[in-house]
Structure formats: structure tokens, C-alpha cells
Amino acid sequence: MKKQICKRCKLFVEAQQCPVCKDSNFANGWQGRIMVLNGTKSFIAKQVNMTHNGEYAIKVK
Ligand SMILES: [Zn+2]
């Protein structure tokens, strides 16, 4: 299945629903990506509120 990006938390999702916020509102376009491996310890993750491990888009349209 093609990856989609959750509009709310910007997480790349391979399901019909975001596993983090349970939202099914996906963005059509995105710019840049960031890999969060340890959401609670990563400085960047804290800055952008990425507390769930996974791949995130930096900007969504
Ligand atoms: Zn989400």
C-alpha cells in the first residue's frame, strides 16, 4: 500500500487510519522527511512534537 501522510501529526502511514491520532485525514503532498527513532529522547522530535517513532514529513500540503 502506498504511504500517506497524516495531516495532524505528519506521520507516514501505511493504513487507512493514523495509528497515533486515529485520524484518517491524509495530506496529498509533502516536503522533506525525517526519521524519528527515539521520539522521547530526540531533540528534534521534541521540537516538533514527534513522540511516536517512525517517518515524518516536515511539511504537508
Ligand atoms: Zn496522526
PDB file of the backbone (N, CA, C, O) and the ligand in Angstrom, with CONECT records:
HET     ZN  A 101       1
ATOM      1  N   MET A   1       0.846  -1.205   0.000  1.00  0.00           N
ATOM      2  CA  MET A   1       0.000   0.000   0.000  1.00  0.00           C
ATOM      3  C   MET A   1       0.877   1.249   0.000  1.00  0.00           C
ATOM      4  O   MET A   1       1.914   1.301   0.661  1.00  0.00           O
ATOM      5  N   LYS A   2       0.440   2.243  -0.749  1.00  0.00           N
ATOM      6  CA  LYS A   2       1.171   3.495  -0.848  1.00  0.00           C
ATOM      7  C   LYS A   2       1.112   4.254   0.474  1.00  0.00           C
ATOM      8  O   LYS A   2       0.077   4.303   1.139  1.00  0.00           O
ATOM      9  N   LYS A   3       2.247   4.842   0.833  1.00  0.00           N
ATOM     10  CA  LYS A   3       2.288   5.588   2.088  1.00  0.00           C
ATOM     11  C   LYS A   3       1.556   6.913   1.978  1.00  0.00           C
ATOM     12  O   LYS A   3       1.651   7.616   0.972  1.00  0.00           O
ATOM     13  N   GLN A   4       0.822   7.237   3.036  1.00  0.00           N
ATOM     14  CA  GLN A   4       0.107   8.504   3.103  1.00  0.00           C
ATOM     15  C   GLN A   4       0.619   9.262   4.318  1.00  0.00           C
ATOM     16  O   GLN A   4       1.253   8.685   5.201  1.00  0.00           O
ATOM     17  N   ILE A   5       0.338  10.554   4.354  1.00  0.00           N
ATOM     18  CA  ILE A   5       0.810  11.354   5.475  1.00  0.00           C
ATOM     19  C   ILE A   5      -0.369  11.904   6.264  1.00  0.00           C
ATOM     20  O   ILE A   5      -1.258  12.553   5.713  1.00  0.00           O
ATOM     21  N   CYS A   6      -0.361  11.635   7.548  1.00  0.00           N
ATOM     22  CA  CYS A   6      -1.407  12.147   8.430  1.00  0.00           C
ATOM     23  C   CYS A   6      -1.274  13.668   8.529  1.00  0.00           C
ATOM     24  O   CYS A   6      -0.197  14.186   8.824  1.00  0.00           O
ATOM     25  N   LYS A   7      -2.372  14.371   8.281  1.00  0.00           N
ATOM     26  CA  LYS A   7      -2.326  15.834   8.300  1.00  0.00           C
ATOM     27  C   LYS A   7      -2.088  16.380   9.701  1.00  0.00           C
ATOM     28  O   LYS A   7      -1.496  17.447   9.861  1.00  0.00           O
ATOM     29  N   ARG A   8      -2.540  15.667  10.700  1.00  0.00           N
ATOM     30  CA  ARG A   8      -2.432  16.161  12.063  1.00  0.00           C
ATOM     31  C   ARG A   8      -1.024  15.996  12.636  1.00  0.00           C
ATOM     32  O   ARG A   8      -0.456  16.959  13.152  1.00  0.00           O
ATOM     33  N   CYS A   9      -0.451  14.791  12.555  1.00  0.00           N
ATOM     34  CA  CYS A   9       0.863  14.595  13.180  1.00  0.00           C
ATOM     35  C   CYS A   9       1.980  14.391  12.168  1.00  0.00           C
ATOM     36  O   CYS A   9       3.131  14.193  12.555  1.00  0.00           O
ATOM     37  N   LYS A  10       1.657  14.436  10.862  1.00  0.00           N
ATOM     38  CA  LYS A  10       2.647  14.358   9.793  1.00  0.00           C
ATOM     39  C   LYS A  10       3.400  13.029   9.729  1.00  0.00           C
ATOM     40  O   LYS A  10       4.502  12.960   9.185  1.00  0.00           O
ATOM     41  N   LEU A  11       2.822  12.014  10.265  1.00  0.00           N
ATOM     42  CA  LEU A  11       3.437  10.693  10.235  1.00  0.00           C
ATOM     43  C   LEU A  11       3.099   9.971   8.928  1.00  0.00           C
ATOM     44  O   LEU A  11       1.978  10.062   8.427  1.00  0.00           O
ATOM     45  N   PHE A  12       4.090   9.251   8.384  1.00  0.00           N
ATOM     46  CA  PHE A  12       3.835   8.430   7.200  1.00  0.00           C
ATOM     47  C   PHE A  12       3.058   7.198   7.667  1.00  0.00           C
ATOM     48  O   PHE A  12       3.485   6.492   8.581  1.00  0.00           O
ATOM     49  N   VAL A  13       1.932   6.955   7.040  1.00  0.00           N
ATOM     50  CA  VAL A  13       1.050   5.879   7.473  1.00  0.00           C
ATOM     51  C   VAL A  13       0.785   4.914   6.316  1.00  0.00           C
ATOM     52  O   VAL A  13       0.546   5.340   5.186  1.00  0.00           O
ATOM     53  N   GLU A  14       0.829   3.613   6.606  1.00  0.00           N
ATOM     54  CA  GLU A  14       0.534   2.611   5.579  1.00  0.00           C
ATOM     55  C   GLU A  14      -0.784   1.906   5.885  1.00  0.00           C
ATOM     56  O   GLU A  14      -0.936   0.709   5.639  1.00  0.00           O
ATOM     57  N   ALA A  15      -1.726   2.661   6.420  1.00  0.00           N
ATOM     58  CA  ALA A  15      -3.024   2.094   6.767  1.00  0.00           C
ATOM     59  C   ALA A  15      -4.109   3.111   6.445  1.00  0.00           C
ATOM     60  O   ALA A  15      -3.815   4.222   6.002  1.00  0.00           O
ATOM     61  N   GLN A  16      -5.351   2.733   6.665  1.00  0.00           N
ATOM     62  CA  GLN A  16      -6.473   3.628   6.395  1.00  0.00           C
ATOM     63  C   GLN A  16      -6.643   4.670   7.488  1.00  0.00           C
ATOM     64  O   GLN A  16      -7.377   5.645   7.328  1.00  0.00           O
ATOM     65  N   GLN A  17      -5.956   4.450   8.599  1.00  0.00           N
ATOM     66  CA  GLN A  17      -6.111   5.315   9.753  1.00  0.00           C
ATOM     67  C   GLN A  17      -4.751   5.535  10.419  1.00  0.00           C
ATOM     68  O   GLN A  17      -3.939   4.613  10.500  1.00  0.00           O
ATOM     69  N   CYS A  18      -4.508   6.753  10.893  1.00  0.00           N
ATOM     70  CA  CYS A  18      -3.253   7.040  11.583  1.00  0.00           C
ATOM     71  C   CYS A  18      -3.212   6.290  12.916  1.00  0.00           C
ATOM     72  O   CYS A  18      -4.151   6.383  13.706  1.00  0.00           O
ATOM     73  N   PRO A  19      -2.117   5.538  13.173  1.00  0.00           N
ATOM     74  CA  PRO A  19      -2.027   4.770  14.424  1.00  0.00           C
ATOM     75  C   PRO A  19      -1.811   5.646  15.654  1.00  0.00           C
ATOM     76  O   PRO A  19      -2.001   5.194  16.783  1.00  0.00           O
ATOM     77  N   VAL A  20      -1.413   6.899  15.435  1.00  0.00           N
ATOM     78  CA  VAL A  20      -1.128   7.783  16.562  1.00  0.00           C
ATOM     79  C   VAL A  20      -2.362   8.562  17.009  1.00  0.00           C
ATOM     80  O   VAL A  20      -2.761   8.480  18.171  1.00  0.00           O
ATOM     81  N   CYS A  21      -2.967   9.319  16.089  1.00  0.00           N
ATOM     82  CA  CYS A  21      -4.100  10.163  16.486  1.00  0.00           C
ATOM     83  C   CYS A  21      -5.446   9.608  16.024  1.00  0.00           C
ATOM     84  O   CYS A  21      -6.488  10.224  16.245  1.00  0.00           O
ATOM     85  N   LYS A  22      -5.416   8.429  15.378  1.00  0.00           N
ATOM     86  CA  LYS A  22      -6.642   7.760  14.913  1.00  0.00           C
ATOM     87  C   LYS A  22      -7.423   8.586  13.892  1.00  0.00           C
ATOM     88  O   LYS A  22      -8.620   8.382  13.691  1.00  0.00           O
ATOM     89  N   ASP A  23      -6.724   9.516  13.256  1.00  0.00           N
ATOM     90  CA  ASP A  23      -7.356  10.357  12.254  1.00  0.00           C
ATOM     91  C   ASP A  23      -7.217   9.686  10.887  1.00  0.00           C
ATOM     92  O   ASP A  23      -6.284   8.911  10.675  1.00  0.00           O
ATOM     93  N   SER A  24      -8.113   9.968   9.976  1.00  0.00           N
ATOM     94  CA  SER A  24      -7.986   9.413   8.624  1.00  0.00           C
ATOM     95  C   SER A  24      -7.955  10.543   7.602  1.00  0.00           C
ATOM     96  O   SER A  24      -8.367  10.376   6.454  1.00  0.00           O
ATOM     97  N   ASN A  25      -7.465  11.680   8.036  1.00  0.00           N
ATOM     98  CA  ASN A  25      -7.344  12.845   7.179  1.00  0.00           C
ATOM     99  C   ASN A  25      -5.901  12.927   6.679  1.00  0.00           C
ATOM    100  O   ASN A  25      -5.003  13.324   7.422  1.00  0.00           O
ATOM    101  N   PHE A  26      -5.682  12.545   5.405  1.00  0.00           N
ATOM    102  CA  PHE A  26      -4.329  12.471   4.884  1.00  0.00           C
ATOM    103  C   PHE A  26      -4.009  13.588   3.900  1.00  0.00           C
ATOM    104  O   PHE A  26      -4.878  14.062   3.169  1.00  0.00           O
ATOM    105  N   ALA A  27      -2.750  13.995   3.897  1.00  0.00           N
ATOM    106  CA  ALA A  27      -2.301  15.054   3.007  1.00  0.00           C
ATOM    107  C   ALA A  27      -1.993  14.486   1.627  1.00  0.00           C
ATOM    108  O   ALA A  27      -1.609  13.324   1.496  1.00  0.00           O
ATOM    109  N   ASN A  28      -2.162  15.303   0.616  1.00  0.00           N
ATOM    110  CA  ASN A  28      -1.880  14.875  -0.759  1.00  0.00           C
ATOM    111  C   ASN A  28      -0.420  15.076  -1.129  1.00  0.00           C
ATOM    112  O   ASN A  28       0.141  14.337  -1.938  1.00  0.00           O
ATOM    113  N   GLY A  29       0.184  16.090  -0.522  1.00  0.00           N
ATOM    114  CA  GLY A  29       1.569  16.379  -0.853  1.00  0.00           C
ATOM    115  C   GLY A  29       2.392  16.632   0.389  1.00  0.00           C
ATOM    116  O   GLY A  29       1.863  16.976   1.446  1.00  0.00           O
ATOM    117  N   TRP A  30       3.702  16.455   0.248  1.00  0.00           N
ATOM    118  CA  TRP A  30       4.570  16.679   1.395  1.00  0.00           C
ATOM    119  C   TRP A  30       5.948  17.126   0.926  1.00  0.00           C
ATOM    120  O   TRP A  30       6.321  16.938  -0.232  1.00  0.00           O
ATOM    121  N   GLN A  31       6.688  17.716   1.840  1.00  0.00           N
ATOM    122  CA  GLN A  31       8.038  18.188   1.541  1.00  0.00           C
ATOM    123  C   GLN A  31       8.980  17.746   2.647  1.00  0.00           C
ATOM    124  O   GLN A  31       8.733  18.007   3.824  1.00  0.00           O
ATOM    125  N   GLY A  32      10.045  17.087   2.272  1.00  0.00           N
ATOM    126  CA  GLY A  32      11.050  16.674   3.231  1.00  0.00           C
ATOM    127  C   GLY A  32      10.561  15.564   4.132  1.00  0.00           C
ATOM    128  O   GLY A  32       9.358  15.388   4.323  1.00  0.00           O
ATOM    129  N   ARG A  33      11.498  14.815   4.686  1.00  0.00           N
ATOM    130  CA  ARG A  33      11.091  13.772   5.623  1.00  0.00           C
ATOM    131  C   ARG A  33      12.139  13.606   6.704  1.00  0.00           C
ATOM    132  O   ARG A  33      13.322  13.883   6.511  1.00  0.00           O
ATOM    133  N   ILE A  34      11.668  13.150   7.831  1.00  0.00           N
ATOM    134  CA  ILE A  34      12.560  12.974   8.964  1.00  0.00           C
ATOM    135  C   ILE A  34      12.240  11.640   9.619  1.00  0.00           C
ATOM    136  O   ILE A  34      11.078  11.255   9.750  1.00  0.00           O
ATOM    137  N   MET A  35      13.296  10.944  10.027  1.00  0.00           N
ATOM    138  CA  MET A  35      13.121   9.641  10.653  1.00  0.00           C
ATOM    139  C   MET A  35      13.285   9.808  12.162  1.00  0.00           C
ATOM    140  O   MET A  35      14.340  10.227  12.638  1.00  0.00           O
ATOM    141  N   VAL A  36      12.245   9.480  12.898  1.00  0.00           N
ATOM    142  CA  VAL A  36      12.321   9.559  14.355  1.00  0.00           C
ATOM    143  C   VAL A  36      12.438   8.146  14.914  1.00  0.00           C
ATOM    144  O   VAL A  36      11.521   7.333  14.789  1.00  0.00           O
ATOM    145  N   LEU A  37      13.602   7.866  15.542  1.00  0.00           N
ATOM    146  CA  LEU A  37      13.832   6.525  16.064  1.00  0.00           C
ATOM    147  C   LEU A  37      13.606   6.445  17.569  1.00  0.00           C
ATOM    148  O   LEU A  37      13.267   5.392  18.108  1.00  0.00           O
ATOM    149  N   ASN A  38      13.798   7.567  18.225  1.00  0.00           N
ATOM    150  CA  ASN A  38      13.548   7.586  19.663  1.00  0.00           C
ATOM    151  C   ASN A  38      12.853   8.896  20.019  1.00  0.00           C
ATOM    152  O   ASN A  38      13.481   9.856  20.465  1.00  0.00           O
ATOM    153  N   GLY A  39      11.562   8.904  19.812  1.00  0.00           N
ATOM    154  CA  GLY A  39      10.754  10.102  19.959  1.00  0.00           C
ATOM    155  C   GLY A  39      10.864  10.816  21.289  1.00  0.00           C
ATOM    156  O   GLY A  39      10.753  12.041  21.335  1.00  0.00           O
ATOM    157  N   THR A  40      11.078  10.087  22.369  1.00  0.00           N
ATOM    158  CA  THR A  40      11.115  10.739  23.671  1.00  0.00           C
ATOM    159  C   THR A  40      12.462  11.354  23.984  1.00  0.00           C
ATOM    160  O   THR A  40      12.553  12.239  24.835  1.00  0.00           O
ATOM    161  N   LYS A  41      13.523  10.897  23.305  1.00  0.00           N
ATOM    162  CA  LYS A  41      14.859  11.404  23.617  1.00  0.00           C
ATOM    163  C   LYS A  41      15.413  12.352  22.564  1.00  0.00           C
ATOM    164  O   LYS A  41      16.287  13.168  22.858  1.00  0.00           O
ATOM    165  N   SER A  42      14.917  12.248  21.360  1.00  0.00           N
ATOM    166  CA  SER A  42      15.437  13.071  20.279  1.00  0.00           C
ATOM    167  C   SER A  42      15.092  14.548  20.452  1.00  0.00           C
ATOM    168  O   SER A  42      13.946  14.909  20.717  1.00  0.00           O
ATOM    169  N   PHE A  43      16.093  15.376  20.299  1.00  0.00           N
ATOM    170  CA  PHE A  43      15.901  16.821  20.436  1.00  0.00           C
ATOM    171  C   PHE A  43      14.964  17.356  19.352  1.00  0.00           C
ATOM    172  O   PHE A  43      14.052  18.135  19.630  1.00  0.00           O
ATOM    173  N   ILE A  44      15.205  16.927  18.126  1.00  0.00           N
ATOM    174  CA  ILE A  44      14.374  17.389  17.007  1.00  0.00           C
ATOM    175  C   ILE A  44      12.933  16.938  17.202  1.00  0.00           C
ATOM    176  O   ILE A  44      11.994  17.695  16.955  1.00  0.00           O
ATOM    177  N   ALA A  45      12.771  15.721  17.638  1.00  0.00           N
ATOM    178  CA  ALA A  45      11.432  15.177  17.860  1.00  0.00           C
ATOM    179  C   ALA A  45      10.667  16.011  18.882  1.00  0.00           C
ATOM    180  O   ALA A  45       9.471  16.252  18.722  1.00  0.00           O
ATOM    181  N   LYS A  46      11.352  16.447  19.925  1.00  0.00           N
ATOM    182  CA  LYS A  46      10.704  17.266  20.946  1.00  0.00           C
ATOM    183  C   LYS A  46      10.286  18.614  20.387  1.00  0.00           C
ATOM    184  O   LYS A  46       9.222  19.135  20.725  1.00  0.00           O
ATOM    185  N   GLN A  47      11.119  19.169  19.541  1.00  0.00           N
ATOM    186  CA  GLN A  47      10.851  20.466  18.946  1.00  0.00           C
ATOM    187  C   GLN A  47       9.575  20.464  18.116  1.00  0.00           C
ATOM    188  O   GLN A  47       8.811  21.429  18.136  1.00  0.00           O
ATOM    189  N   VAL A  48       9.354  19.405  17.406  1.00  0.00           N
ATOM    190  CA  VAL A  48       8.207  19.349  16.517  1.00  0.00           C
ATOM    191  C   VAL A  48       7.114  18.406  17.007  1.00  0.00           C
ATOM    192  O   VAL A  48       6.186  18.069  16.271  1.00  0.00           O
ATOM    193  N   ASN A  49       7.240  17.996  18.240  1.00  0.00           N
ATOM    194  CA  ASN A  49       6.232  17.167  18.879  1.00  0.00           C
ATOM    195  C   ASN A  49       6.038  15.816  18.203  1.00  0.00           C
ATOM    196  O   ASN A  49       4.907  15.363  18.025  1.00  0.00           O
ATOM    197  N   MET A  50       7.136  15.177  17.828  1.00  0.00           N
ATOM    198  CA  MET A  50       7.080  13.853  17.216  1.00  0.00           C
ATOM    199  C   MET A  50       7.444  12.816  18.275  1.00  0.00           C
ATOM    200  O   MET A  50       8.612  12.461  18.439  1.00  0.00           O
ATOM    201  N   THR A  51       6.469  12.357  18.959  1.00  0.00           N
ATOM    202  CA  THR A  51       6.741  11.453  20.077  1.00  0.00           C
ATOM    203  C   THR A  51       6.592   9.978  19.715  1.00  0.00           C
ATOM    204  O   THR A  51       6.940   9.089  20.491  1.00  0.00           O
ATOM    205  N   HIS A  52       6.071   9.749  18.531  1.00  0.00           N
ATOM    206  CA  HIS A  52       5.891   8.378  18.072  1.00  0.00           C
ATOM    207  C   HIS A  52       7.023   8.045  17.101  1.00  0.00           C
ATOM    208  O   HIS A  52       7.318   8.843  16.211  1.00  0.00           O
ATOM    209  N   ASN A  53       7.658   6.891  17.252  1.00  0.00           N
ATOM    210  CA  ASN A  53       8.737   6.516  16.346  1.00  0.00           C
ATOM    211  C   ASN A  53       8.198   6.250  14.941  1.00  0.00           C
ATOM    212  O   ASN A  53       7.141   5.642  14.770  1.00  0.00           O
ATOM    213  N   GLY A  54       8.939   6.712  13.953  1.00  0.00           N
ATOM    214  CA  GLY A  54       8.520   6.475  12.588  1.00  0.00           C
ATOM    215  C   GLY A  54       9.037   7.554  11.661  1.00  0.00           C
ATOM    216  O   GLY A  54       9.912   8.341  12.020  1.00  0.00           O
ATOM    217  N   GLU A  55       8.483   7.575  10.471  1.00  0.00           N
ATOM    218  CA  GLU A  55       8.922   8.516   9.468  1.00  0.00           C
ATOM    219  C   GLU A  55       7.901   9.634   9.353  1.00  0.00           C
ATOM    220  O   GLU A  55       6.705   9.386   9.203  1.00  0.00           O
ATOM    221  N   TYR A  56       8.391  10.880   9.424  1.00  0.00           N
ATOM    222  CA  TYR A  56       7.510  12.023   9.362  1.00  0.00           C
ATOM    223  C   TYR A  56       7.836  12.935   8.179  1.00  0.00           C
ATOM    224  O   TYR A  56       8.982  13.004   7.734  1.00  0.00           O
ATOM    225  N   ALA A  57       6.836  13.619   7.687  1.00  0.00           N
ATOM    226  CA  ALA A  57       7.059  14.655   6.685  1.00  0.00           C
ATOM    227  C   ALA A  57       7.307  15.957   7.437  1.00  0.00           C
ATOM    228  O   ALA A  57       6.725  16.187   8.497  1.00  0.00           O
ATOM    229  N   ILE A  58       8.167  16.803   6.892  1.00  0.00           N
ATOM    230  CA  ILE A  58       8.453  18.068   7.564  1.00  0.00           C
ATOM    231  C   ILE A  58       7.325  19.059   7.280  1.00  0.00           C
ATOM    232  O   ILE A  58       6.891  19.796   8.165  1.00  0.00           O
ATOM    233  N   LYS A  59       6.861  19.062   6.034  1.00  0.00           N
ATOM    234  CA  LYS A  59       5.745  19.952   5.667  1.00  0.00           C
ATOM    235  C   LYS A  59       4.696  19.151   4.907  1.00  0.00           C
ATOM    236  O   LYS A  59       5.026  18.320   4.061  1.00  0.00           O
ATOM    237  N   VAL A  60       3.447  19.407   5.213  1.00  0.00           N
ATOM    238  CA  VAL A  60       2.379  18.761   4.442  1.00  0.00           C
ATOM    239  C   VAL A  60       1.515  19.832   3.786  1.00  0.00           C
ATOM    240  O   VAL A  60       1.379  20.952   4.278  1.00  0.00           O
ATOM    241  N   LYS A  61       0.938  19.438   2.654  1.00  0.00           N
ATOM    242  CA  LYS A  61       0.086  20.381   1.925  1.00  0.00           C
ATOM    243  C   LYS A  61      -1.379  20.001   2.103  1.00  0.00           C
ATOM    244  O   LYS A  61      -2.260  20.671   1.567  1.00  0.00           O
TER     245      LYS A  61
HETATM  246 ZN    ZN A 101      -1.874  11.308  13.015  1.00  0.00          ZN2+
END
